[in-house]
Amino acid sequence: MMSLSSRSQLYRKLPSIDELMRSPALAALLEREGQPAVADAIRFVLASLRDQIAAGNLETEAIDIELGGLEHAVRRRLRDCLSFSLRPLVNATGVILHTNLGRAPIAAAALEHLRHIAGQYSNLEFDIDRGQRGEREVHVERLFRRILADQGFRAEEKISTLVVNNNAAAVLVALNTLAEGGEVIVSRGELVEIGGSFRIPDVMAKSGAVLREVGTTNRTRVSDYERAINEKTRLLLRVHRSNFQITGFTEQPPREELAALSQSRSLPLMEDLGSGALFELRTLGIRDEPGVAESLAAGVELVTYSGDKLLGGPQAGLISGHHSLVARIRSNPLFRALRVDKLTYATLEATLLAYVKRDFDAIPALRMMHLSEREIGDRAQHLLNRVSHPALQLSLHRGESLLGGGAAPSATLATRLLAVTSEIHSADELAAGLRAFAPPIIARVEEGRVLIDLRTVFPEQDEHIALALNQIARTRAADDKLSS
Ligand SMILES: *Cc1c(COP(=O)(O)O)cnc(C)c1O
């Protein structure tokens, strides 16, 4: 046991907060992070030294070493406290709308508009001409109409669009408005669960509507819907299967037939599209996937979809449909609770303007979708040539990128994958090495190889991946030499 007197000797060796604040080694840090944050970090470091002394863990020699590293400890503490938790990374998975990686990257023009709007006052809800209160919906409504008309949809003047927090919110507020206390008919083949615990039956229950299941898992006919209609029915609902497929002996009624039934019974037909493309999916070779315009043209009166899936914009839920239905949703108090702010409107409006200008390449997710296998292959070959270490084996392979985000589950895009294996590390170790980089690089691991898909990598990030691979091989090889 250390004596009390020797302990107090140790305490006396600790500098004061003021002494440390004046230390030249911390001057730059003080300038950058400000006095309160640095003082807090110093207090924390000194307190933990005092705790160690009190616990008898620090001997006289040890404390001199600790004191020598005080500035470093303060700097580390500040980094732990003040560094961002939400950080950018490099998505080399080839999954374009990766929900865990933030879905759609925002277009540069949208970021600029967002910056412009967010730091100032704006006419978010103000009619400048009349000097009166206005409505926030007006900022995007005309653009949705234009885009629908551009896609050949004829009755765009009848269509209104509302923006809420996300598509889950869009489905919730639509069901609650149109069907609370009544029944909603849904096919058993469409009772989906989307990642992040969005389950149609649960959302339905929260909306106050009663789910009326019809048909079977693999086959549902229009006559199934027809037989289930009764005086409590409020709505027919169709749900995009998003993340799964039913193949084999299957049947799903065409939208047109469901629309005819809903019209003859004066019941609205709603479709939760999930992804909701505002461009021709056929340009990607994807058929049998309705976009927003196609669904509305087929007679669906209300569609809901995400802002950050195939649309390529900010997180949002869009509700497009006949203006009389949309007006009812607009006046639901739940809508007030789910509406979005100026940040979302600014980002969304600028993204939609790119659609109006047909400047699809301005939207990163759309640009990535339209990259050819050849372009990706050329970049992958270039990257391969830049990595040279005998411990790494690199090769190119044909593979598939995914749209992700529950968009067209069967749809894949042909790509070129860069496969990496190493003599000295497992694939998991290689992947961890890539993640440890700044910014971190996230790649796929399959069958003992790291697979890098440049489709989702911004071209200016290719060099970062080359650097990372070279460095991982070099440092690990050096470690091995030291230890052997
Ligand atoms: C993705 C998806 C949702 C949820 O959308 P969020 O914008 O993530 O809330 C709901 N329904 C379907 C069919 C989906 O694909």
The ligand as an SDF file (V2000), in Angstrom:
LIG
                    3D

 15 15  0  0  0  0  0  0  0  0999 V2000
  -39.6110    1.1830  -48.4740 C   0  0  0  0  0  0  0  0  0  0  0  0
  -41.0610    0.9110  -48.3850 C   0  0  0  0  0  0  0  0  0  0  0  0
  -41.8250    1.4760  -47.3660 C   0  0  0  0  0  0  0  0  0  0  0  0
  -41.2050    2.3480  -46.3040 C   0  0  0  0  0  0  0  0  0  0  0  0
  -40.7350    3.5440  -46.8650 O   0  0  0  0  0  0  0  0  0  0  0  0
  -39.8330    4.5420  -45.9680 P   0  0  0  0  0  0  0  0  0  0  0  0
  -39.6210    5.7300  -46.8430 O   0  0  0  0  0  0  0  0  0  0  0  0
  -38.5870    3.7950  -45.6480 O   0  0  0  0  0  0  0  0  0  0  0  0
  -40.6160    4.8650  -44.7450 O   0  0  0  0  0  0  0  0  0  0  0  0
  -43.1670    1.2160  -47.3320 C   0  0  0  0  0  0  0  0  0  0  0  0
  -43.7500    0.4200  -48.2490 N   0  0  0  0  0  0  0  0  0  0  0  0
  -43.0450   -0.1590  -49.2670 C   0  0  0  0  0  0  0  0  0  0  0  0
  -43.7530   -1.0440  -50.2350 C   0  0  0  0  0  0  0  0  0  0  0  0
  -41.6700    0.0700  -49.3590 C   0  0  0  0  0  0  0  0  0  0  0  0
  -40.9520   -0.4940  -50.3340 O   0  0  0  0  0  0  0  0  0  0  0  0
  1  2  1  0
  2  3  1  0
  2 14  2  0
  3  4  1  0
  3 10  2  0
  4  5  1  0
  5  6  1  0
  6  7  2  0
  6  8  1  0
  6  9  1  0
 10 11  1  0
 11 12  2  0
 12 13  1  0
 12 14  1  0
 14 15  1  0
M  END
$$$$
